[in-house]
């Protein structure tokens, strides 16, 4: 570290302790400008972003920190926290396990790995339970499709449908669309026109024509 970079880092640390997170970020940024290969600067700035609930920027910085020093234990611990916040429990557990390889007996990593394993098992159990309740037959009337889409307006059902997985959900509502069903949706009787539409569009793509942008984004996994 250069003397100037170290000074900026120390000033950033002081501001961080004072909960002046945006100002701390500015100081760490200056430190990075002086020495862009120092992993500690990125890790500290990542923590400041976490304090501001900006997990996207926090993850970007912690990735850079790990690139600068692939054996930096604190960076892996911090990334695990970010991944856990984003509900990426498997990846978070893997980071904790990486820490235990680098530093056997690390208590924070042992506790974190155990907590992530519990989250993973709970999620797997929930998915199994939910999938077992999903109808195995594909809706074959417009009314049935309508019920599927209406479920998206219910917060609890929305979460349940998400947990079935994109592939399963699109299979559930994206097959077995008939010309009559399309006519019901469009309220038109031009068979030739809708036959052309059906032949040119994927089945799930066709459904996307009749939903709002929020639902389209949901289908696309955004």
Buried (B, 14 or more C-beta within 10 A) or exposed (E): BEEEBBBBBEBBBEBBEEEBBEBBBBBBBBBBEBBEEBBBBBBBBBBBBBBEEBBEBBBBBBBBBBEBBEEBBBBBBBBBBBBBBEEBBEBBBBBBBBBBEBBEEBEBBBEBBEBBBEBBEEBEEEBEEBBEEEEEEBBEEBEBBBEBBEEBEEEEEBEBBBBBBBEBBBBBBBEEBEEEBBBBBBEEEEEEEBEEBBEEBEBBEBBBEBBEEEBEEBBEEE
